[in-house]
């Protein structure tokens, strides 16, 4: 990619100031305009009568129910084998994580590759569902230890044999750790070592994010909005999204993938997606949970509906930034980078469709 030709992107502090201060009207990408997320009517109604406004978001470009069902059933069987979601497999099946992968990776028709991505994603969700919010002992004081153990599985630890046996005993006793190991082994069957390493890095950052959140829970501290947005760069959908090119059967050149401008655009895309998740997950979470709408209510003294509207506006602003910057980068980078950026767009569109329809967020869907 010709560095001299790529336009300079905004400084992070300018971006944060603009997001918290309201929309600035960057406009849509000249390549393809986004469409509102697939919300019925004028918005999606959540618990307590709160309405999520239609969101500015790409549309899903494929819907293959048969492929989604095949991946989902394979995923549930795998979850039973490794032991995650024990006693909750019917709930897991209803969430349709296989459908999420089918929607998010429309350039992949191989159920085995989609299953590998679904395994990685479900292992990540299991951290939240087993260790953070639910499970036998969702103690925030244990998150640091558990994250360290998970990282030692994801980026395999080396130690003297006697101590290694003790570590393996711990892994064998913990379903989430077994899930991470199994998922990474499957991914390595078709992803390059570089692509697997990219996922390991994003998982390490995610584990930092879980420790960050655990501090809030242990101290009872409510973070300011700026700190929460920083947290969402640690704990988002980045590990799922980084599988875009291995699922598509290609690899973004290392120099382009590591370019700061490409990474910033990729991170913007992940933050937009996780803010959409904040909106849809409100109905299933404790009203006191830490999410952007709740923090806006506390910091600005507005109503919850006003905070939801503000969160939607921030999401939409980030989406427009992603569109504009993706268009500039794709036009000047390699064809593989352009394909990756289009894949990110497809991932966001597929995720939006899944969030709008999955029983994980809609009990009557």
LINBEL-V815577 format. One record per residue. N is the residue number from 0. RES is the residue in three letters. OMEGA is omega in degrees with one decimal (NA if undefined). Layout:
N;RES;OMEGA, N;RES;OMEGA
This chain:
0;UNK;-178.0, 1;UNK;-176.0, 2;UNK;-177.1, 3;UNK;-175.6, 4;UNK;-176.2, 5;UNK;-178.5, 6;UNK;178.7, 7;UNK;177.5, 8;UNK;-177.3, 9;UNK;174.8, 10;UNK;-178.0, 11;UNK;-178.0, 12;UNK;176.8, 13;UNK;178.0, 14;UNK;-178.9, 15;UNK;180.0, 16;UNK;-178.9, 17;UNK;-178.9, 18;UNK;-178.1, 19;UNK;-178.6, 20;UNK;178.6, 21;UNK;-174.8, 22;UNK;177.5, 23;UNK;173.4, 24;UNK;176.4, 25;UNK;-179.5, 26;UNK;-174.9, 27;UNK;176.1, 28;UNK;176.4, 29;UNK;-176.6, 30;UNK;-177.9, 31;UNK;-177.0, 32;UNK;177.3, 33;UNK;177.1, 34;UNK;176.7, 35;UNK;175.4, 36;UNK;-172.0, 37;UNK;177.4, 38;UNK;-179.8, 39;UNK;175.6, 40;UNK;-178.1, 41;UNK;179.7, 42;UNK;179.6, 43;UNK;-179.5, 44;UNK;178.6, 45;UNK;178.0, 46;UNK;178.6, 47;UNK;177.5, 48;UNK;178.3, 49;UNK;-178.5, 50;UNK;173.4, 51;UNK;179.7, 52;UNK;171.9, 53;UNK;-175.2, 54;UNK;175.5, 55;UNK;-170.1, 56;UNK;175.4, 57;UNK;174.8, 58;UNK;170.8, 59;UNK;-175.8, 60;UNK;178.0, 61;UNK;170.7, 62;UNK;-178.4, 63;UNK;-175.1, 64;UNK;-178.6, 65;UNK;178.0, 66;UNK;178.5, 67;UNK;-178.8, 68;UNK;179.4, 69;UNK;-180.0, 70;UNK;-177.3, 71;UNK;-179.1, 72;UNK;176.3, 73;UNK;-179.4, 74;UNK;179.7, 75;UNK;177.7, 76;UNK;177.9, 77;UNK;179.2, 78;UNK;177.9, 79;UNK;-178.3, 80;UNK;-177.9, 81;UNK;172.6, 82;UNK;177.2, 83;UNK;180.0, 84;UNK;177.5, 85;UNK;-177.8, 86;UNK;-178.5, 87;UNK;-174.9, 88;UNK;176.7, 89;UNK;175.3, 90;UNK;179.9, 91;UNK;179.9, 92;UNK;-176.3, 93;UNK;-178.7, 94;UNK;176.8, 95;UNK;177.9, 96;UNK;174.0, 97;UNK;176.4, 98;UNK;177.2, 99;UNK;-178.1, 100;UNK;176.2, 101;UNK;-179.5, 102;UNK;-172.0, 103;UNK;-177.7, 104;UNK;-174.9, 105;UNK;178.3, 106;UNK;178.6, 107;UNK;177.1, 108;UNK;-175.9, 109;UNK;-178.5, 110;UNK;179.9, 111;UNK;177.0, 112;UNK;177.7, 113;UNK;177.5, 114;UNK;178.6, 115;UNK;177.8, 116;UNK;179.3, 117;UNK;176.9, 118;UNK;179.1, 119;UNK;-179.3, 120;UNK;-177.9, 121;UNK;174.4, 122;UNK;178.4, 123;UNK;177.9, 124;UNK;-178.4, 125;UNK;174.9, 126;UNK;-179.4, 127;UNK;-172.4, 128;UNK;180.0, 129;UNK;-170.2, 130;UNK;-172.0, 131;UNK;-173.6, 132;UNK;-173.4, 133;UNK;178.0, 134;UNK;-176.2, 135;UNK;-175.8, 136;UNK;-178.8, 137;UNK;-175.7, 138;UNK;-179.3, 139;UNK;178.7, 140;UNK;-179.2, 141;UNK;-174.2, 142;UNK;-179.7, 143;UNK;178.2, 144;UNK;-177.4, 145;UNK;177.6, 146;UNK;178.2, 147;UNK;177.6, 148;UNK;179.6, 149;UNK;178.7, 150;UNK;179.0, 151;UNK;175.0, 152;UNK;-177.2, 153;UNK;176.8, 154;UNK;-160.8, 155;UNK;-178.3, 156;UNK;174.8, 157;UNK;178.8, 158;UNK;178.3, 159;UNK;-169.5, 160;UNK;-177.4, 161;UNK;179.5, 162;UNK;177.3, 163;UNK;178.1, 164;UNK;178.9, 165;UNK;176.8, 166;UNK;-179.1, 167;UNK;175.6, 168;UNK;178.8, 169;UNK;178.3, 170;UNK;-178.2, 171;UNK;-177.5, 172;UNK;-173.5, 173;UNK;-177.2, 174;UNK;-178.3, 175;UNK;177.7, 176;UNK;176.9, 177;UNK;179.9, 178;UNK;178.6, 179;UNK;-178.6, 180;UNK;-179.5, 181;UNK;-178.0, 182;UNK;-179.9, 183;UNK;177.3, 184;UNK;178.8, 185;UNK;-179.8, 186;UNK;-176.5, 187;UNK;178.7, 188;UNK;-179.0, 189;UNK;177.1, 190;UNK;178.9, 191;UNK;175.6, 192;UNK;178.1, 193;UNK;-179.4, 194;UNK;175.9, 195;UNK;178.6, 196;UNK;176.3, 197;UNK;178.3, 198;UNK;178.5, 199;UNK;179.6, 200;UNK;-177.7, 201;UNK;176.5, 202;UNK;177.9, 203;UNK;177.4, 204;UNK;178.1, 205;UNK;178.9, 206;UNK;173.9, 207;UNK;179.7, 208;UNK;178.3, 209;UNK;176.4, 210;UNK;176.7, 211;UNK;-179.7, 212;UNK;-179.9, 213;UNK;178.0, 214;UNK;178.1, 215;UNK;-176.6, 216;UNK;-177.4, 217;UNK;-176.8, 218;UNK;-174.1, 219;UNK;-177.3, 220;UNK;174.8, 221;UNK;-176.0, 222;UNK;171.6, 223;UNK;-175.8, 224;UNK;-178.1, 225;UNK;-179.9, 226;UNK;178.6, 227;UNK;177.9, 228;UNK;173.7, 229;UNK;179.3, 230;UNK;-178.4, 231;UNK;168.5, 232;UNK;176.8, 233;UNK;-172.3, 234;UNK;-179.4, 235;UNK;-179.0, 236;UNK;-175.3, 237;UNK;178.7, 238;UNK;176.6, 239;UNK;-174.2, 240;UNK;-177.6, 241;UNK;177.8, 242;UNK;-177.1, 243;UNK;-176.5, 244;UNK;176.0, 245;UNK;176.3, 246;UNK;179.9, 247;UNK;177.2, 248;UNK;177.8, 249;UNK;179.9, 250;UNK;175.9, 251;UNK;177.9, 252;UNK;-173.4, 253;UNK;-177.5, 254;UNK;179.4, 255;UNK;-179.6, 256;UNK;-177.8, 257;UNK;-179.7, 258;UNK;-174.3, 259;UNK;-178.3, 260;UNK;176.1, 261;UNK;-178.2, 262;UNK;179.1, 263;UNK;178.3, 264;UNK;177.3, 265;UNK;179.3, 266;UNK;175.0, 267;UNK;-179.4, 268;UNK;179.1, 269;UNK;178.8, 270;UNK;177.7, 271;UNK;-177.8, 272;UNK;-178.2, 273;UNK;173.4, 274;UNK;173.5, 275;UNK;176.7, 276;UNK;176.4, 277;UNK;-177.3, 278;UNK;-176.2, 279;UNK;-175.9, 280;UNK;-178.2, 281;UNK;-174.2, 282;UNK;-177.4, 283;UNK;-176.7, 284;UNK;172.6, 285;UNK;-179.4, 286;UNK;179.6, 287;UNK;-177.7, 288;UNK;-178.8, 289;UNK;172.9, 290;UNK;-174.1, 291;UNK;178.6, 292;UNK;-179.3, 293;UNK;179.6, 294;UNK;176.7, 295;UNK;177.0, 296;UNK;-176.8, 297;UNK;-173.5, 298;UNK;-173.1, 299;UNK;178.6, 300;UNK;-179.7, 301;UNK;175.8, 302;UNK;178.9, 303;UNK;178.4, 304;UNK;177.2, 305;UNK;179.3, 306;UNK;175.8, 307;UNK;178.0, 308;UNK;179.5, 309;UNK;176.7, 310;UNK;177.7, 311;UNK;179.3, 312;UNK;177.3, 313;UNK;176.0, 314;UNK;-176.8, 315;UNK;178.6, 316;UNK;178.5, 317;UNK;179.1, 318;UNK;179.5, 319;UNK;176.1, 320;UNK;178.7, 321;UNK;179.5, 322;UNK;-176.4, 323;UNK;-176.2, 324;UNK;175.2, 325;UNK;179.9, 326;UNK;179.3, 327;UNK;-177.5, 328;UNK;-178.9, 329;UNK;-179.8, 330;UNK;-175.8, 331;UNK;-179.4, 332;UNK;-179.8, 333;UNK;175.4, 334;UNK;179.7, 335;UNK;175.5, 336;UNK;177.3, 337;UNK;178.0, 338;UNK;178.9, 339;UNK;-179.8, 340;UNK;174.7, 341;UNK;177.1, 342;UNK;175.8, 343;UNK;178.6, 344;UNK;178.6, 345;UNK;178.2, 346;UNK;179.5, 347;UNK;178.8, 348;UNK;177.9, 349;UNK;178.2, 350;UNK;179.0, 351;UNK;178.2, 352;UNK;-179.1, 353;UNK;179.5, 354;UNK;-177.2, 355;UNK;-173.3, 356;UNK;-173.2, 357;UNK;174.2, 358;UNK;174.7, 359;UNK;-178.2, 360;UNK;-178.2, 361;UNK;-173.1, 362;UNK;-176.3, 363;UNK;-177.2, 364;UNK;NA
